[in-house]
Amino acid sequence: MEVERKLADMGLALPPPVKTPPGVVLPFSFARVHEGIVYIAGHGPQNADGTLAGPFGKVGVDVTAEQGYEAAKAVALSMLGSLKRELGDLDRVSAWLRLHGMVNCAPDFSQQPAVINGCSDLILALYGPERGAHARSAVGMGSLPFNMAVEIEAMAAID
């Protein structure tokens, strides 16, 4: 329970399962294990009650890069919540392999890497430079579901 202890020491809590807006059906697993790899579906930031959290809108117009960074950090917590429910123990992650970060942004916004650093920085702080190191993409999108500012998906190896 080392990772959960670190989260508690940081004053951070994992959100419950996502509560979708009325009428929305998401017919997929948020985390799927296959042959020692956990595939983590695209996640957005969540409030403490499981609902989708802001900020909403385009980074570079409605949302600052700093707010985007904090949203990406919240996405990391959302992904970790799904991992905890799927694996039972966050310490089962032996290596973070890849993050694919998507930023809902203005056409001329080019700081996507700085935004997605919010997720990378938290994963590295929790898992350290060996287990937390990961390959990564940080790309701009014309829009994201529910007008989220940030969505991230990932892959990790597990014991």
Residue pairs with C-beta under 8 A, 6 or more apart in sequence:
1 89
1 90
1 91
2 91
3 80
3 90
3 91
3 93
3 126
3 127
4 84
4 90
6 125
6 126
7 13
7 14
7 80
7 126
10 125
12 77
13 48
13 77
14 77
14 80
14 81
14 84
15 46
15 47
15 48
15 49
15 50
15 77
15 78
15 81
16 49
16 50
16 81
17 30
17 50
17 81
17 82
17 85
18 26
18 30
18 43
18 46
18 50
18 51
18 52
18 78
19 49
19 50
19 51
20 26
20 52
21 52
21 146
28 41
29 41
29 86
30 40
30 41
30 43
30 82
30 85
30 86
31 38
31 39
31 40
31 41
31 79
31 82
31 83
31 85
31 86
31 87
32 38
32 39
32 41
32 86
33 39
33 86
33 87
33 158
36 157
36 158
37 97
37 155
37 156
37 157
37 158
38 83
38 86
38 87
38 93
38 155
38 156
38 157
38 158
39 155
40 79
40 82
40 83
40 153
40 154
40 155
40 156
41 82
41 153
42 102
42 151
42 152
42 153
43 75
43 78
43 79
43 82
43 151
43 152
43 153
44 52
44 53
44 71
44 75
44 78
44 144
44 145
44 146
44 148
44 150
44 151
45 52
45 53
45 54
45 71
45 74
45 75
45 77
45 78
45 148
45 149
45 150
46 52
46 53
46 74
46 77
46 78
46 81
47 53
52 146
52 148
53 71
53 74
54 71
54 149
55 62
55 63
55 67
55 68
55 71
55 149
56 62
56 63
56 146
56 147
56 148
56 149
57 63
57 104
57 147
57 149
58 104
58 105
58 106
58 109
58 149
59 65
59 67
59 68
59 103
59 104
59 105
59 106
59 109
59 111
59 115
59 149
59 150
60 105
60 106
60 108
60 109
60 111
61 105
61 106
62 149
63 71
63 149
65 111
65 114
65 115
67 149
68 103
68 114
68 115
68 118
68 149
68 150
69 114
69 115
69 117
69 118
70 118
71 115
71 118
71 148
71 149
71 150
72 101
72 115
72 116
72 117
72 118
72 119
72 150
72 152
73 118
73 119
73 121
73 122
74 118
75 118
75 119
75 150
75 151
75 152
76 118
76 119
76 122
76 123
76 152
77 122
79 119
79 152
79 154
80 90
80 126
83 90
83 93
83 156
84 90
87 93
87 158
90 126
92 158
92 159
93 127
93 131
93 156
93 157
93 158
94 131
94 156
94 157
94 158
94 159
95 130
95 131
95 133
95 156
95 157
96 123
96 127
96 131
96 132
96 133
96 134
96 154
96 155
96 156
97 134
97 135
97 154
97 155
97 156
97 157
98 134
98 135
98 136
98 137
98 154
98 155
99 116
99 119
99 120
99 123
99 134
99 135
99 136
99 137
99 152
99 153
99 154
100 136
100 137
100 139
100 152
100 153
100 154
101 112
101 115
101 116
101 119
101 136
101 137
101 138
101 139
101 150
101 151
101 152
102 139
102 140
102 141
102 144
102 150
102 151
102 152
103 109
103 112
103 115
103 116
103 138
103 139
103 140
103 141
103 149
103 150
104 141
104 142
104 143
104 144
104 147
104 148
104 149
104 150
104 151
105 112
105 140
105 141
107 140
109 140
110 140
112 138
112 139
112 140
113 138
115 138
115 150
116 136
116 138
116 150
116 152
118 150
119 152
120 134
120 136
123 132
123 134
124 132
124 133
125 132
126 132
134 154
141 151
144 150
144 151
145 151
